[in-house]
Amino acid sequence: MNKNTVYDCSIIELSKHSHANGNITVVENNISVPFSTKRVYYLYDVPGGESRGAHAHKDLYQLIVAASGSFTVTLDDGNVKRTFILNRPYQGLMVVPGIWRNLDDFSSGAVCMVLASDVYTEEDYIREYSEFLEFKK
């Protein structure tokens, strides 16, 4: 059973350093994010009207960042849903294990960067919503 709820997920403000010639945001393991990053991946060129995600993780922590453009993330703990609009590269959405997520409403040119607490393992994924609800019991 996983007792995490959507209220355990929140927006994290990342450091933003502004300069006349551009900005920089730094993400540091166990400082900016409360885990060590073992994998980084990004989604881009998502066609209009398409969605990504539609799964949960058993043990994985993630920080989801709109590196460019915007998109919507809907989190679901089996009882409550929360929706976040990500559109600032200096903010990330911390997603804890046991939360179903859907990403949609991608703007043109949007880049979704995800920092993950572990390497890819198919066994960590829950891809069927009915299986997710059983996992939450």
Secondary structure, DSSP 8 states (H G I E B T S, - for coil): -----GGG-EEEE-EEEEETTEEEEE--BTTTBSS---EEEEEE---TT--EEEEEESS--EEEEEEES-EEEEEE-SS-EEEEEE--TTEEEEE-TT-EEEEE---TT-EEEEEESS---GGGEE--HHHHHHHH-
